[in-house]
Amino acid sequence: MASISDIGIDLGTSQILIYMKGKGIILREPTVVAIDRDSRDILAFGDEAKRMIGRTPGNILAIRPLREGAISDYELVSFMLKGFVLKAVGKHMFARPRAILALPTAINEMEKRSLISTMFDAGMRRTQLLNRSLAAALGAGLPMDEAYGTMIIDMGAGVTDIAVLSLGQVTVSSCVPIGGDYFDDAIIRHLRKKYNLLIGERTAEEIKMNIGSAFPRKEEAYMEVTGRNLISGLPKSITISS
């Protein structure tokens, strides 16, 4: 029988979600770590680290240790995952909970075993890994147990997973190295080229989230954007449309 404290974790390239049985999503934070450039000491992670992006001295780096669906710095990922789990359930764990962990696509078998070990250190009694496409299909309520193909496309920050499911299993799958980060970079390049305006990753993501659209809108949406003019070097604000 499942414990009320059993959790599900979606460890993504840009953010982590932790769900607890009976309570819903109890943590949603960016997978960002702030470190000291010189000593490599970890200063913050999650929301606190993301707030440091673009607003810190030169010796502090705010980085994402997961890139394009793969782990670029395992030590930071392990520290961050353990910290998030303890932050979400550590103070309220009366019994060691079980966990289901959905991972980025490009993580290898050795990294999977190491992350399970990290989860054990964080207080988990048992951790099971779940295919990301299966997790997305379950969350979307797709009829994946039928004897015909059902396609799921899961676009993350670093990669897009595409899979065909049948009888509860993945029959064929593919991974494309294009995701939300690709669109953020395109917005940054466009504003630099057209308006000589340099903006950061946070501003580009806000533009994408607020006025971005996969199809042309019936009514244009507008947003004021502030960045640095590449010619004068001074701050500049412009209004852009969707």
C-alpha positions in Angstrom: 0.0 0.0 0.0 1.3 3.4 -0.9 2.4 5.7 1.9 0.8 9.2 2.0 4.4 10.6 1.8 5.3 8.8 -1.5 6.6 11.3 -4.0 7.0 11.7 -7.8 9.9 13.7 -9.2 10.2 15.2 -12.6 13.9 16.3 -13.0 14.0 18.5 -16.1 16.6 20.6 -17.8 15.1 23.8 -16.6 13.0 23.0 -13.6 12.1 20.2 -11.1 8.6 19.3 -9.9 8.0 17.2 -6.8 4.5 15.7 -6.3 3.4 14.2 -3.0 0.5 11.7 -2.8 -2.6 13.4 -1.4 -1.0 16.9 -1.5 -0.3 17.6 -5.2 2.8 19.5 -6.4 4.7 20.6 -3.3 7.8 22.0 -5.0 8.4 23.6 -8.4 11.7 25.3 -8.8 14.3 26.0 -11.5 17.3 23.6 -11.7 19.8 26.3 -11.3 22.9 26.3 -9.0 24.9 29.4 -7.9 28.6 28.7 -7.3 31.7 30.8 -6.5 33.8 30.9 -9.6 37.1 30.8 -7.6 36.4 28.3 -4.8 33.7 26.3 -6.6 31.6 26.5 -3.3 27.9 26.1 -3.8 26.1 29.2 -2.7 22.4 28.6 -3.5 20.1 26.5 -5.7 16.6 26.7 -7.1 14.6 30.0 -6.9 17.3 31.7 -4.9 20.0 30.8 -7.5 17.8 31.9 -10.4 17.3 35.3 -8.8 21.1 35.8 -9.0 21.3 35.4 -12.8 22.5 38.7 -14.2 22.5 40.4 -10.8 25.6 39.1 -9.1 29.3 40.0 -8.9 31.6 38.5 -11.5 32.9 35.8 -9.1 29.4 34.2 -8.7 28.1 31.9 -11.5 24.5 30.9 -11.8 24.5 27.7 -14.0 22.2 24.9 -15.0 24.0 21.6 -14.5 21.5 19.9 -16.9 21.9 20.8 -20.5 20.1 19.4 -23.6 18.7 16.5 -21.6 22.1 15.4 -20.2 24.0 16.0 -17.0 26.9 18.4 -17.6 28.0 18.4 -13.9 27.0 15.3 -11.9 28.2 16.7 -8.6 26.0 19.8 -8.8 23.0 17.7 -10.0 23.4 15.3 -7.1 23.7 18.2 -4.5 20.7 20.0 -6.1 18.5 16.9 -6.2 19.2 16.0 -2.6 18.6 19.6 -1.5 15.3 19.8 -3.3 14.0 16.5 -1.8 15.0 17.5 1.7 13.5 20.9 1.1 10.2 19.4 0.0 9.7 16.6 2.4 12.7 16.4 4.8 11.1 18.1 7.8 7.8 16.2 7.4 9.2 12.6 6.9 7.8 10.3 9.6 8.7 7.3 7.4 11.1 6.9 4.6 9.0 7.5 1.5 9.2 5.8 -1.9 9.9 7.9 -5.0 9.3 7.7 -8.7 11.8 9.7 -10.7 11.4 10.8 -14.3 14.7 11.7 -15.8 16.1 13.6 -18.8 16.5 11.4 -21.9 20.2 11.5 -22.4 21.2 10.4 -18.9 23.3 7.2 -19.0 23.0 4.0 -16.9 25.9 4.9 -14.6 24.3 8.3 -13.9 20.9 6.7 -13.3 22.4 4.4 -10.6 24.2 7.3 -9.0 21.0 9.4 -8.8 19.2 6.5 -7.2 22.0 6.4 -4.6 21.6 10.2 -4.1 17.8 9.6 -3.5 18.7 7.0 -0.9 21.0 9.5 0.8 18.1 12.0 0.8 15.9 9.6 2.8 14.1 7.6 0.2 13.2 4.0 1.0 13.1 3.0 -2.6 13.4 4.9 -6.0 12.0 3.7 -9.3 12.9 5.3 -12.6 10.1 6.0 -15.1 10.5 6.6 -18.9 9.8 10.3 -19.5 7.5 9.7 -22.4 5.4 7.2 -20.3 5.2 9.8 -17.5 4.0 12.5 -19.9 1.4 10.1 -21.4 0.1 9.2 -18.0 -0.1 12.8 -17.0 -1.9 13.7 -20.2 -4.4 10.9 -19.7 -3.6 9.3 -23.1 -5.1 5.8 -23.9 -1.7 4.1 -23.9 -2.9 0.7 -22.9 -4.8 0.2 -26.2 -3.6 -2.1 -29.0 -2.9 0.8 -31.3 -0.3 3.5 -31.5 -0.6 6.7 -29.5 2.0 9.5 -30.1 3.3 11.7 -27.3 5.5 14.8 -27.9 7.1 16.1 -24.7 8.9 19.4 -25.2 11.3 20.4 -22.5 13.8 23.1 -22.1 16.7 21.2 -23.6 15.2 18.4 -25.7 12.0 17.2 -27.2 11.0 13.6 -26.7 8.8 11.9 -29.3 7.4 8.4 -28.7 4.7 6.1 -29.9 3.1 4.0 -27.2 1.1 0.8 -27.5 -0.1 -1.7 -24.8 1.5 0.4 -22.1 5.0 0.4 -23.6 7.2 2.6 -25.8 7.3 0.9 -29.3 9.5 3.6 -31.0 11.0 6.8 -29.7 13.3 9.6 -30.8 14.9 12.6 -29.1 15.4 16.0 -30.9 18.0 18.5 -29.3 15.5 21.4 -29.6 13.4 22.7 -26.7 12.4 25.9 -24.9 16.0 27.1 -24.6 16.3 27.1 -28.4 13.4 29.6 -28.6 15.0 31.7 -25.8 18.2 31.9 -27.8 16.3 32.8 -31.0 14.6 35.7 -29.2 18.0 37.0 -27.9 19.5 36.8 -31.4 16.5 38.5 -33.0 16.5 41.5 -30.7 20.3 41.8 -31.0 20.1 41.7 -34.8 17.1 43.9 -35.4 17.2 46.4 -32.5 20.9 46.2 -31.3 19.4 45.3 -27.9 21.2 42.8 -25.7 18.9 41.0 -23.2 19.5 38.1 -20.9 18.1 34.6 -20.6 15.5 35.6 -18.0 14.1 38.4 -20.1 14.0 36.1 -23.2 12.0 33.5 -21.3 9.6 36.2 -20.0 9.0 37.3 -23.6 8.4 33.7 -24.7 6.0 33.0 -21.8 4.0 36.3 -22.0 3.6 37.1 -25.7 5.0 34.1 -27.5 2.6 32.0 -29.7 2.9 28.9 -31.9 0.4 30.4 -34.3 -0.3 34.0 -35.3 -2.6 35.7 -32.8 -5.9 37.3 -33.9 -4.9 40.3 -31.9 -1.3 41.3 -31.5 0.2 41.3 -27.9 2.8 43.8 -26.9 5.5 43.9 -24.2 8.0 46.4 -23.1 11.5 45.0 -22.9 14.6 46.6 -21.3 18.1 45.7 -22.3 21.5 47.2 -23.1 22.0 49.1 -26.3 25.0 47.5 -28.1 25.9 50.8 -29.8 25.7 53.3 -26.9 26.2 50.7 -24.1 23.3 52.4 -22.2 20.1 50.8 -20.9 17.2 51.0 -23.5 13.6 50.0 -23.4 11.5 49.1 -26.5 8.1 47.7 -27.1 7.9 44.5 -29.1 4.9 42.6 -30.5 4.0 38.9 -30.6 
